[in-house]
Structures are given as structure tokens and as C-alpha cells.
Amino acid sequence: MREFILWIHVIAGSVTLLTGPMAIFFNFRDPKRHKVVGKIFFYAMLLVCFSSLGGYFMHPGQVFYLFLLGISVLVLGGTLRGVRAMMLMRGAAVNVLDYLHNIMMPLNGLWMLGMALRLSQKEGMLAFVILFSVFGLGAFSELRRSWQALRYPETLTRMTWMRIHSSNMVGAFIASTTAFTVNTAHYLPWYIQWFGPTLLLLPVQIYFGKKLKRGV
């Protein structure tokens, strides 16, 4: 079972690494292909998140897997939010799932910040204290806009919905790329493994946000 979950995780993660750049490339060039590739990316990302949860249950006491649990919940919530943004833009009604993952995200962020505080009292845990703190705070980054989207969806423009979609899906791809570097680039310092993909891909996220803000 452990090997099966691992293979599911590796294959699904590889699919996200292939389809993520393709979806970004087709974003403004070919909406139909973007939609097809984006769906593959979405389902592969779901498999990545749930197989990561399986990894936690097999290693419940290890800090590394506790951190992966927190990241998996963040990525899962962001991915669902990105997909639901497009559905709500097209007139879908707000449902229980929308509220559930909007509540799940800040609760997970508080848990990660609590873990950072707990680990700060132990020696040799500085890296995980920083990681839990940074990603825990990241859970609150779009909280206000997300609740506004659920409470007053009629006030959001088409471009605003697309910005929410783009921001969350690129964020999911950053997480997938980060997982790849952490598991393969052991020769790099830990902070490059974990934050390098963010520094490289964050400009892409900002670029799409600005472009959609201009209504292009």
C-alpha cells in the first residue's frame, strides 16, 4: 500500500509538472487548450494532495510529514478555490464546499503557526519554524477577498474572478514545483529547495494578475 501511494504521488506530481507550464502557456493564447490541460492539472493535483495525506498517516509523528500535511491542505484549498472561481463567474450558486474550504484555509494556517511556535522551543528546528511560519501566514493572504467573493459574488467582475482563478492555480503549480525540488535537489541549501520555486514563479503570478487587472 505504501509503494502504491508513493507511485500515485510521483506519477500525479509529474503530470502537474508537465501540464502546469502548458496551462500557463495557453492561458491567453488558446482558451480551449488551456481548459483541457487545466482539467488534467486539476485532477492530478487532487491526487497529489490526497496521496500526501496518505504519507502523513504512515508517518504521523515526523515533523516533515506534519509540514507536508499542512501544505497539502493549503494546496487543496487553493486549487478548489481556483476552479470554483470560474464556476461562480459563470453563474453557479455558492455552496457548502465554498464555505468549507474558506474556513479550512485559515484554520490550517493557525495550526501551522501553532506548530511553528511549538517547534521554536526545540533545538535544531529553525528551518521548520520558518517554513511553518511562512506558509501558515500564506493561508491568510486572500482570505478577505475570498469571503467577499462568497458573500457578494454579484459585485465581482469577470476579470476579478479570473484573477482569483489564475492566482490560485499558479500558486498550486508553485507548490508542485517546490515538492519536486525538495525531493530531488538535495545538493541545494534547504531555503533554496523550499523558496526557490516561489522566487522564480512569483513574477509569473504577478504578471497574470496585472494583465487581468488591465482587462487584457
Phi and psi in degrees as a GROMACS rama.xvg file:
@    title "Ramachandran Plot"
@    xaxis  label "Phi"
@    yaxis  label "Psi"
@TYPE xy
-62.5287  -44.9768  ARG-2
-66.7779  -36.7044  GLU-3
-63.0523  -46.3345  PHE-4
-63.1423  -39.9053  ILE-5
-62.7077  -44.6588  LEU-6
-65.0361  -39.9328  TRP-7
-59.1224  -44.1183  ILE-8
-63.9812  -45.0703  HIS-9
-66.7022  -45.0589  VAL-10
-65.5578  -46.1146  ILE-11
-63.9388  -40.2399  ALA-12
-63.0996  -39.1219  GLY-13
-64.1722  -38.4892  SER-14
-63.183  -40.0987  VAL-15
-65.4539  -34.8197  THR-16
-68.8453  -28.2703  LEU-17
-83.6683  -45.4319  LEU-18
-80.5886  -25.2089  THR-19
-58.4967  -55.3591  GLY-20
-61.2358  -34.4596  PRO-21
-65.4348  -43.2835  MET-22
-63.6338  -39.2983  ALA-23
-64.3737  -42.709  ILE-24
-63.7435  -41.6951  PHE-25
-83.0215  -1.93224  PHE-26
-50.288  -51.7947  ASN-27
-106.478  -13.4917  PHE-28
-85.2622  -39.8628  ARG-29
-149.23  87.9148  ASP-30
-56.6005  -34.969  PRO-31
-66.2541  -46.7368  LYS-32
-67.1921  -36.0549  ARG-33
-58.5111  -41.5744  HIS-34
-66.2414  -43.2277  LYS-35
-65.3252  -50.9167  VAL-36
-65.3247  -36.8334  VAL-37
-62.2011  -37.6904  GLY-38
-64.8117  -41.9055  LYS-39
-61.8587  -44.0159  ILE-40
-59.4079  -43.1814  PHE-41
-61.4764  -50.1288  PHE-42
-68.8103  -35.4878  TYR-43
-65.1451  -38.2624  ALA-44
-67.1995  -34.8605  MET-45
-61.5214  -43.0985  LEU-46
-63.195  -39.3771  LEU-47
-60.7374  -46.5305  VAL-48
-64.8397  -47.4191  CYS-49
-71.3507  -33.4676  PHE-50
-70.4827  -29.0473  SER-51
-66.2348  -37.3215  SER-52
-62.1271  -38.1233  LEU-53
-62.4406  -38.8256  GLY-54
-62.0915  -36.7452  GLY-55
-65.5464  -43.9296  TYR-56
-66.5701  -22.2301  PHE-57
-85.3418  -18.1111  MET-58
-135.944  60.7237  HIS-59
-66.1913  -23.0765  PRO-60
-94.914  -4.02125  GLY-61
-91.1977  134.027  GLN-62
-61.4935  -39.1352  VAL-63
-57.6281  -44.1782  PHE-64
-75.9473  -26.4871  TYR-65
-64.2402  -40.117  LEU-66
-66.6934  -42.2195  PHE-67
-62.1273  -33.614  LEU-68
-61.2019  -46.7915  LEU-69
-62.7325  -41.6815  GLY-70
-64.9011  -40.4532  ILE-71
-61.3741  -41.4794  SER-72
-66.1693  -40.723  VAL-73
-61.9516  -46.1928  LEU-74
-66.6562  -42.1867  VAL-75
-60.6672  -46.4992  LEU-76
-63.0098  -42.6346  GLY-77
-66.3361  -38.6856  GLY-78
-65.3807  -44.1741  THR-79
-63.7712  -39.3928  LEU-80
-63.4093  -40.5536  ARG-81
-65.0471  -41.4463  GLY-82
-70.7172  -42.731  VAL-83
-65.1741  -28.3911  ARG-84
-59.391  -41.0024  ALA-85
-70.3753  -35.9985  MET-86
-67.0224  -43.1828  MET-87
-66.9287  -34.585  LEU-88
-60.9594  -34.1936  MET-89
-87.3104  6.93713  ARG-90
104.561  5.44577  GLY-91
-66.1357  150.234  ALA-92
-81.0962  145.341  ALA-93
-65.087  132.783  VAL-94
-125.042  -176.654  ASN-95
-61.9321  -36.8868  VAL-96
-58.4915  -40.0625  LEU-97
-60.4911  -45.2346  ASP-98
-69.7927  -35.3825  TYR-99
-62.348  -49.3547  LEU-100
-77.0167  -19.3486  HIS-101
-74.3805  -25.955  ASN-102
-82.8415  -37.5105  ILE-103
-61.9445  -39.5287  MET-104
-61.9651  -54.3675  MET-105
-66.7395  -33.1399  PRO-106
-63.4687  -41.8086  LEU-107
-65.0953  -38.1729  ASN-108
-62.5655  -42.4489  GLY-109
-63.3415  -39.9665  LEU-110
-62.7254  -41.8736  TRP-111
-66.2064  -38.9548  MET-112
-66.4613  -36.6461  LEU-113
-63.72  -39.484  GLY-114
-64.146  -39.3745  MET-115
-61.3825  -42.8455  ALA-116
-64.7399  -41.5495  LEU-117
-65.2782  -44.666  ARG-118
-72.2361  -22.3829  LEU-119
-64.4963  -17.2946  SER-120
-90.1763  0.59594  GLN-121
-113.813  150.328  LYS-122
-78.5433  147.752  GLU-123
75.895  15.5326  GLY-124
-115.645  17.2175  MET-125
-58.3697  -42.3274  LEU-126
-60.0361  -45.4074  ALA-127
-71.6949  -30.5495  PHE-128
-61.3815  -44.2436  VAL-129
-66.3227  -45.2333  ILE-130
-63.4973  -48.2582  LEU-131
-61.0041  -38.4199  PHE-132
-67.8076  -48.3778  SER-133
-63.623  -50.2548  VAL-134
-74.2829  -27.7056  PHE-135
-65.2763  -43.9337  GLY-136
-66.1084  -32.3541  LEU-137
-62.0858  -23.3227  GLY-138
-66.2276  -18.9876  ALA-139
-100.406  3.87785  PHE-140
-63.2138  -38.0188  SER-141
-119.082  22.3194  GLU-142
-63.2938  -45.4262  LEU-143
-64.0953  -46.0024  ARG-144
-67.2303  -33.9344  ARG-145
-67.5898  -42.4585  SER-146
-67.8011  -35.1393  TRP-147
-63.3391  -38.4448  GLN-148
-65.3122  -33.2659  ALA-149
-80.5342  -37.6884  LEU-150
-79.6562  -36.3958  ARG-151
-132.149  61.9327  TYR-152
-60.7256  -26.7444  PRO-153
-70.6906  -16.4925  GLU-154
-84.8139  -12.0183  THR-155
-89.73  137.366  LEU-156
-81.876  167.512  THR-157
-58.4685  -41.7043  ARG-158
-67.2568  -33.4733  MET-159
-65.6229  -43.2115  THR-160
-60.5985  -40.5077  TRP-161
-68.1457  -34.2811  MET-162
-65.5797  -40.8591  ARG-163
-61.958  -43.6922  ILE-164
-61.4097  -51.0903  HIS-165
-62.7085  -44.7237  SER-166
-61.3078  -44.2131  SER-167
-72.908  -37.2848  ASN-168
-73.4502  -38.6712  MET-169
-65.3565  -36.4357  VAL-170
-61.4184  -38.9641  GLY-171
-64.9782  -39.4068  ALA-172
-66.7237  -36.606  PHE-173
-60.2025  -42.2287  ILE-174
-63.5743  -41.6861  ALA-175
-63.6188  -42.5515  SER-176
-66.0954  -37.6118  THR-177
-62.2216  -44.045  THR-178
-59.7288  -37.6071  ALA-179
-64.6708  -46.4822  PHE-180
-67.1837  -37.0937  THR-181
-64.8987  -35.9627  VAL-182
-89.1801  -12.4776  ASN-183
-123.079  -31.0751  THR-184
-97.047  58.7731  ALA-185
-70.2272  -14.704  HIS-186
-77.7313  -11.4559  TYR-187
-91.5348  153.813  LEU-188
-59.2514  152.039  PRO-189
-58.5012  -35.8662  TRP-190
-71.9413  -26.3659  TYR-191
-74.9298  -40.5037  ILE-192
-58.584  -43.6675  GLN-193
-86.6979  -35.5716  TRP-194
-109.026  -9.14362  PHE-195
-58.5439  -50.9154  GLY-196
-59.1054  -35.9291  PRO-197
-63.8868  -44.3175  THR-198
-65.5415  -33.2438  LEU-199
-78.186  -37.4131  LEU-200
-99.4863  -14.3261  LEU-201
-58.6392  -39.0929  LEU-202
-58.9528  -33.0029  PRO-203
-64.5572  -43.1874  VAL-204
-62.8331  -43.1592  GLN-205
-66.5807  -39.6129  ILE-206
-59.1405  -49.4161  TYR-207
-64.6855  -38.336  PHE-208
-61.079  -45.0622  GLY-209
-67.4215  -39.6129  LYS-210
-65.1919  -41.819  LYS-211
-70.4746  -32.1058  LEU-212
-64.2269  -34.0111  LYS-213
-78.0141  -9.33246  ARG-214
80.2384  24.0533  GLY-215
